[in-house]
């Protein structure tokens, strides 16, 4: 995935949004953080990884696919 970044399609940042691999461009749609609990986050959303291929069949198994509300705790 050289030169590719985790990306929110159309910068439509919302719970349940499917993520994609996209050319790195530094936009808000690619501003994820990695916290000390090992979570990949965007604001108050936490990325969840699912096994298998992405919805378009273009992602490796386990690639983060959906941004969902983070569990409190």
Secondary structure, 3 states (H helix, E strand, C coil): CCCEEEEEHHHCCCCCEEEEEEECCCCHHHCCEECCCCCEEECCEEEEECCCCCCCCCCCCCCEEEEEECCCC
